[in-house]
Amino acid sequence: MFVCICKGVTDRDIVAVAEQGATRMSELKECTGLASQCGKCARDAKAIFNDAKRQARQMEGMFSAA
């Protein structure tokens, strides 16, 4: 699903950036160009980004607990 129409950023793009280790919204914006024009996507993008970071941490914890 497109989150940022202006820059063509999808929810999958946001998840990929989080999985690559980005931890701050500024890093997400730098990598994707997200929220750099109209800004209407920022709120939804942040929610998706936070969920993706949370899931990435959980997955990391599952593999490092062994």
N, CA and C atoms as an extended XYZ file, in Angstrom:
198
Properties=species:S:1:pos:R:3:atomname:S:1:resname:S:1:resid:I:1 pbc="F F F"
N         0.847       -1.164        0.000 N   MET     1
C         0.000        0.000        0.000 CA  MET     1
C         0.902        1.240        0.000 C   MET     1
N         0.532        2.219       -0.806 N   PHE     2
C         1.292        3.465       -0.819 CA  PHE     2
C         0.975        4.282        0.426 C   PHE     2
N         2.013        4.727        1.084 N   VAL     3
C         1.880        5.576        2.268 CA  VAL     3
C         2.156        7.024        1.866 C   VAL     3
N         3.201        7.219        1.076 N   CYS     4
C         3.570        8.544        0.591 CA  CYS     4
C         3.393        8.564       -0.921 C   CYS     4
N         2.310        9.167       -1.363 N   ILE     5
C         2.030        9.244       -2.792 CA  ILE     5
C         3.053       10.147       -3.483 C   ILE     5
N         3.424       11.233       -2.834 N   CYS     6
C         4.344       12.212       -3.439 CA  CYS     6
C         5.671       11.575       -3.849 C   CYS     6
N         6.185       10.690       -3.008 N   LYS     7
C         7.491       10.071       -3.259 CA  LYS     7
C         7.395        8.593       -3.638 C   LYS     7
N         6.178        8.048       -3.688 N   GLY     8
C         5.990        6.651       -4.076 CA  GLY     8
C         6.511        5.654       -3.067 C   GLY     8
N         6.374        5.963       -1.782 N   VAL     9
C         6.881        5.097       -0.713 CA  VAL     9
C         5.750        4.201       -0.211 C   VAL     9
N         6.022        2.906       -0.149 N   THR    10
C         5.021        1.947        0.318 CA  THR    10
C         5.293        1.519        1.756 C   THR    10
N         4.327        0.834        2.329 N   ASP    11
C         4.516        0.297        3.679 CA  ASP    11
C         5.662       -0.707        3.686 C   ASP    11
N         5.841       -1.444        2.620 N   ARG    12
C         6.939       -2.408        2.533 CA  ARG    12
C         8.289       -1.703        2.520 C   ARG    12
N         8.346       -0.537        1.870 N   ASP    13
C         9.583        0.246        1.877 CA  ASP    13
C         9.942        0.673        3.296 C   ASP    13
N         8.940        1.078        4.053 N   ILE    14
C         9.150        1.532        5.430 CA  ILE    14
C         9.632        0.372        6.294 C   ILE    14
N         9.006       -0.767        6.145 N   VAL    15
C         9.406       -1.957        6.911 CA  VAL    15
C        10.840       -2.353        6.563 C   VAL    15
N        11.186       -2.293        5.295 N   ALA    16
C        12.538       -2.658        4.870 CA  ALA    16
C        13.591       -1.751        5.506 C   ALA    16
N        13.305       -0.465        5.574 N   VAL    17
C        14.250        0.476        6.186 CA  VAL    17
C        14.405        0.164        7.678 C   VAL    17
N        13.305       -0.155        8.343 N   ALA    18
C        13.371       -0.516        9.768 CA  ALA    18
C        14.172       -1.802        9.959 C   ALA    18
N        13.961       -2.770        9.084 N   GLU    19
C        14.683       -4.039        9.188 CA  GLU    19
C        16.173       -3.862        8.916 C   GLU    19
N        16.531       -2.831        8.173 N   GLN    20
C        17.939       -2.553        7.884 CA  GLN    20
C        18.612       -1.810        9.028 C   GLN    20
N        17.840       -1.473       10.071 N   GLY    21
C        18.444       -0.904       11.263 CA  GLY    21
C        18.141        0.548       11.558 C   GLY    21
N        17.347        1.204       10.731 N   ALA    22
C        16.986        2.593       11.021 CA  ALA    22
C        16.171        2.646       12.305 C   ALA    22
N        16.469        3.613       13.155 N   THR    23
C        15.762        3.725       14.432 CA  THR    23
C        15.066        5.064       14.610 C   THR    23
N        15.353        6.010       13.738 N   ARG    24
C        14.774        7.349       13.882 CA  ARG    24
C        13.994        7.714       12.622 C   ARG    24
N        12.967        8.502       12.824 N   MET    25
C        12.154        8.958       11.713 CA  MET    25
C        13.000        9.751       10.713 C   MET    25
N        13.984       10.479       11.201 N   SER    26
C        14.850       11.246       10.302 CA  SER    26
C        15.621       10.324        9.361 C   SER    26
N        16.001        9.143        9.845 N   GLU    27
C        16.689        8.169        8.992 CA  GLU    27
C        15.740        7.630        7.928 C   GLU    27
N        14.514        7.384        8.327 N   LEU    28
C        13.509        6.911        7.378 CA  LEU    28
C        13.274        7.953        6.288 C   LEU    28
N        13.150        9.199        6.700 N   LYS    29
C        12.935       10.280        5.736 CA  LYS    29
C        14.118       10.410        4.784 C   LYS    29
N        15.322       10.287        5.328 N   GLU    30
C        16.537       10.403        4.512 CA  GLU    30
C        16.625        9.279        3.486 C   GLU    30
N        16.265        8.081        3.886 N   CYS    31
C        16.362        6.920        3.000 CA  CYS    31
C        15.281        6.904        1.920 C   CYS    31
N        14.108        7.438        2.220 N   THR    32
C        12.973        7.294        1.309 CA  THR    32
C        12.467        8.599        0.699 C   THR    32
N        12.782        9.726        1.312 N   GLY    33
C        12.233       10.998        0.864 CA  GLY    33
C        10.833       11.243        1.403 C   GLY    33
N        10.361       10.332        2.188 N   LEU    34
C         9.035       10.372        2.784 CA  LEU    34
C         8.786       11.674        3.541 C   LEU    34
N         7.594       12.205        3.438 N   ALA    35
C         7.136       13.390        4.181 CA  ALA    35
C         7.930       14.650        3.856 C   ALA    35
N         8.546       14.683        2.691 N   SER    36
C         9.352       15.851        2.346 CA  SER    36
C         8.611       16.847        1.445 C   SER    36
N         7.391       16.483        1.049 N   GLN    37
C         6.633       17.412        0.224 CA  GLN    37
C         5.402       17.887        0.992 C   GLN    37
N         4.301       17.206        0.859 N   CYS    38
C         3.076       17.704        1.511 CA  CYS    38
C         3.007       17.339        2.992 C   CYS    38
N         3.647       16.230        3.387 N   GLY    39
C         3.695       15.835        4.793 CA  GLY    39
C         2.479       15.102        5.316 C   GLY    39
N         1.474       14.887        4.480 N   LYS    40
C         0.253       14.218        4.947 CA  LYS    40
C         0.487       12.766        5.348 C   LYS    40
N         1.564       12.186        4.893 N   CYS    41
C         1.847       10.779        5.167 CA  CYS    41
C         2.586       10.559        6.489 C   CYS    41
N         3.120       11.604        7.074 N   ALA    42
C         4.033       11.463        8.214 CA  ALA    42
C         3.421       10.686        9.373 C   ALA    42
N         2.202       10.960        9.689 N   ARG    43
C         1.554       10.304       10.839 CA  ARG    43
C         1.415        8.794       10.617 C   ARG    43
N         0.895        8.417        9.454 N   ASP    44
C         0.733        6.994        9.163 CA  ASP    44
C         2.090        6.312        9.013 C   ASP    44
N         3.025        6.999        8.378 N   ALA    45
C         4.358        6.435        8.202 CA  ALA    45
C         5.020        6.164        9.545 C   ALA    45
N         4.862        7.079       10.466 N   LYS    46
C         5.468        6.906       11.796 CA  LYS    46
C         4.881        5.689       12.505 C   LYS    46
N         3.578        5.499       12.397 N   ALA    47
C         2.938        4.342       13.029 CA  ALA    47
C         3.448        3.038       12.417 C   ALA    47
N         3.555        2.989       11.109 N   ILE    48
C         4.066        1.793       10.431 CA  ILE    48
C         5.523        1.552       10.817 C   ILE    48
N         6.306        2.619       10.847 N   PHE    49
C         7.726        2.535       11.199 CA  PHE    49
C         7.902        2.023       12.622 C   PHE    49
N         7.136        2.549       13.555 N   ASN    50
C         7.234        2.106       14.954 CA  ASN    50
C         6.860        0.637       15.092 C   ASN    50
N         5.811        0.198       14.404 N   ASP    51
C         5.422       -1.216       14.442 CA  ASP    51
C         6.522       -2.094       13.856 C   ASP    51
N         7.112       -1.649       12.753 N   ALA    52
C         8.174       -2.422       12.111 CA  ALA    52
C         9.402       -2.524       13.006 C   ALA    52
N         9.750       -1.433       13.681 N   LYS    53
C        10.899       -1.465       14.602 CA  LYS    53
C        10.620       -2.427       15.748 C   LYS    53
N         9.409       -2.396       16.273 N   ARG    54
C         9.018       -3.278       17.371 CA  ARG    54
C         9.130       -4.744       16.937 C   ARG    54
N         8.633       -5.045       15.764 N   GLN    55
C         8.699       -6.418       15.258 CA  GLN    55
C        10.143       -6.846       15.010 C   GLN    55
N        10.952       -5.953       14.500 N   ALA    56
C        12.362       -6.270       14.255 CA  ALA    56
C        13.076       -6.582       15.566 C   ALA    56
N        12.776       -5.809       16.618 N   ARG    57
C        13.391       -6.071       17.932 CA  ARG    57
C        12.937       -7.415       18.479 C   ARG    57
N        11.656       -7.750       18.300 N   GLN    58
C        11.146       -9.028       18.791 CA  GLN    58
C        11.817      -10.193       18.064 C   GLN    58
N        11.967      -10.066       16.761 N   MET    59
C        12.606      -11.119       15.981 CA  MET    59
C        14.070      -11.265       16.396 C   MET    59
N        14.726      -10.148       16.617 N   GLU    60
C        16.120      -10.175       17.054 CA  GLU    60
C        16.237      -10.868       18.401 C   GLU    60
N        15.307      -10.579       19.306 N   GLY    61
C        15.302      -11.202       20.625 CA  GLY    61
C        15.077      -12.689       20.569 C   GLY    61
N        14.239      -13.137       19.655 N   MET    62
C        13.962      -14.569       19.513 CA  MET    62
C        15.211      -15.325       19.054 C   MET    62
N        15.974      -14.722       18.167 N   PHE    63
C        17.144      -15.399       17.629 CA  PHE    63
C        18.357      -15.271       18.540 C   PHE    63
N        18.403      -14.241       19.365 N   SER    64
C        19.554      -14.078       20.247 CA  SER    64
C        19.347      -14.739       21.616 C   SER    64
N        18.136      -15.209       21.892 N   ALA    65
C        17.843      -15.842       23.177 CA  ALA    65
C        18.406      -17.256       23.265 C   ALA    65
N        18.735      -17.830       22.161 N   ALA    66
C        19.198      -19.228       22.132 CA  ALA    66
C        20.587      -19.404       22.644 C   ALA    66
